[in-house]
Amino acid sequence: MPDLSPPSSPSTSAARPLILGSTSRYRRELLERLRLPFTAIAPLVDETALPGEAPLQLAERLALAKAQAVAAAHPEAIVIGSDQVCDLHGQALGKPGTHAKAVAQLQAMRGHSMVFHTAVAVVCQHSGFCQSHTSQVTVQFRDLSDAEIERYLRLEQPYDCAGSAKSEGLGISLLDAIHSDDPTALIGLPLIATARLLRQAGVVLP
């Protein structure tokens, strides 16, 4: 008797597991928009910049290193790694971590235009797939007063965000303009590029 069961699809257990190599809640929330089952695993990668390393190269190196680190422990999985570096005239600005550092970052950025480099890498060790992409977002900050900076930071406390502002939240009020081909890149994961890389890796998306 012929087998009339439906053919397997990438949504079945036969599909490769998908892993986000990050503990960032922002990247997790963004990836959830694609409606794919995935797990998030910390990549345990040293994020210190190399001597003389430019912000763009730092973001690209760390995104790939994060994906490769998780893929080494989960060779059958398709792993996403990502990193974002704020570039202020060639100087890399990371996550402030504290209120004082966030104040210093916003004071340095007020009235200036800077570039956010958001790199994503997709790796599957078993299939040999390894591709990456970097989205660049140019952001123009208003000439903020010290009082505006203090008021914003007390309200939103964006101490885990590169550049000390959340554009998806109140931080949008600090800006004069955003120039980008992917609005999700500024939040932390360029979904247009991520979806394209996942398709290339064999993941079925709408």
Secondary structure, 3 states (H helix, E strand, C coil): CCCCCCCCCCCCCCCCCEEECCCCHHHHHHHHHHCCCCEECCCCCCCCCCCCCCHHHHHHHHHHHHHHHHHHHCCCCEEEEEEEEEEECCEEECCCCCHHHHHHHHHHHCCCEEEEEEEEEEEECCCCEEEEEEEEEEEEECCCCHHHHHHHHHHHCCCCCCCCCCCCCHHHHHEEEEECCCCCHHHCCCHHHHHHHHHHCCCCCC
